[in-house]
Amino acid sequence: MTREELEKAILAVFRERFEIENPGLDENLREEHEFDSIDAIELLREIELLLGSELSRDEKKKAMEIRTINQILDYVMALEKGTVR
Amino acid sequence: MTPRRVVITGCSAITPIGCSRENILTHLMEGTSGVKPLRSDGLLTDHIQSGVFGAVDEPIAYDFSRSHRKTMGPVSYYACQVAKEALAAAGLTEEFITSGRLGVAFGSTHGSPTVQREIYRTFFGENAKNYSSIGAVDYLKSMVHTTAVNITKMFGITGRVLSSCTACTTSSQSIGFGYEMVKFGMQDAMLCGGADEYDTTTVAVFDNLLACSVDFNDTPHRTPRPFDRLRDGLVVGEGAGALLLEEYGRAKKRGAPILGEVIGFSCNNNGGDLILPNIEGITETIRLGLKDARIGPADVDMISAHATATKMGDVIEAKAIGSIYGDLPRVTALKSYMGHTMGSCGAIESIMTLYMMQEGLAVPTLNLDEVDPRCSMIRHVRTQEQTRIRTASVQNFAFGGVNTCLLFRRFEG
């Protein structure tokens, strides 16, 4: 999946799952859209569905500091490459 | 401290016979039943003998934001909607609501069974990968105190939280314990009530105990039949009710609408069997309620009986009422209109009783065509009566042997 394709898919998740329309790629989701830790866990479920595989506990923990769409995209791209540490 | 007077300054209900005061009163006066055919759930309904349910079918226009909706199962939608309407009716300021002087006493029978069922479907599904599909918020949506804390979250309430979960006495306890909180100065106001959503698990449980109505599956409006010779059991229902209880002096000072006064509450346990109705326990509850209200039996004009329409429960309750009150107060059984709304029944029946007190109206027990001779020692309301009701009692009893009695007085300034 290219970054553009991934961005499209993630934005669709935000629109349909979290009712957040076209957030800026570098907007702080927590501050601008009340996207909290519970939402982050829900997002990880969506990412698992997107990738078709379960995330490990360590991989999930790495996602807890993510605040922007661009950071989400970086995270998923790294997951796909197997470089999330 | 000197006990304080406690008044009701707002209320709201979602019921099988309507969600507004006007609709509820209209259906009570017209004798319209809210009992309908049991909807299939593709799981239990094929095995349940009872084919009736007190279902809420009036559309409700929710306008909750996503940040609130995400932790709410169906039961919390009901709870937050009636809480919102009761708060609005009471006209409380945001400053007071968030001051810590307002608490919440709200519960349900067992949280959200709809969400719980989805969790178990995931646990016991064939695909192990489904495990990861358990939602982060599923517990928050389904836990037993989900109604109370979703209310606190939605309105920023920072006072005490009580979440009774005693089945059929859930919301009568909420009102009673909330009343005591205000009466003894722990809080200046309490938002009290209960809710339960459409749930076939509850039907299956009562059905298995042979406690559900089965003889009127083709004519749902003819059941339940409290105190009637042909009664054959209870009808499970759904709904919600909320009452805003407030210290009288405060309510008067701010010019709040005062809908009625809570003057007494009692709660006890039968101290024995968890299912069988117990005349000693129920009689004692009534006696304790009157004592708390500092009134005698002759002061009570009307009783809203628990009266689920089970064979023994109604007889025991009628005998208990008869032994204390004789045949003086009017007795009506509001479950005859909507079934047994479980954890919300105490709040809903209290609200309906308040409406009747305000209107000077006593509605009859629906489907009471021929009084069971074993229940004939009390004064059943058989036809609609215009009458002044100054003091009324609301009785509720639950599995586990829990009994409650609430006493209300019409507010006359």
HADDOCK unambig.tbl for C-alpha pairs under 7 A between the chains (distance, minus, plus):
assign (segid A and resid 38 and name CA) (segid B and resid 136 and name CA) 6.04 0.50 0.50
assign (segid A and resid 38 and name CA) (segid B and resid 137 and name CA) 6.84 0.50 0.50
assign (segid A and resid 41 and name CA) (segid B and resid 136 and name CA) 5.97 0.50 0.50
assign (segid A and resid 42 and name CA) (segid B and resid 135 and name CA) 6.54 0.50 0.50
assign (segid A and resid 42 and name CA) (segid B and resid 136 and name CA) 6.06 0.50 0.50
assign (segid A and resid 45 and name CA) (segid B and resid 132 and name CA) 6.97 0.50 0.50
assign (segid A and resid 45 and name CA) (segid B and resid 133 and name CA) 6.62 0.50 0.50
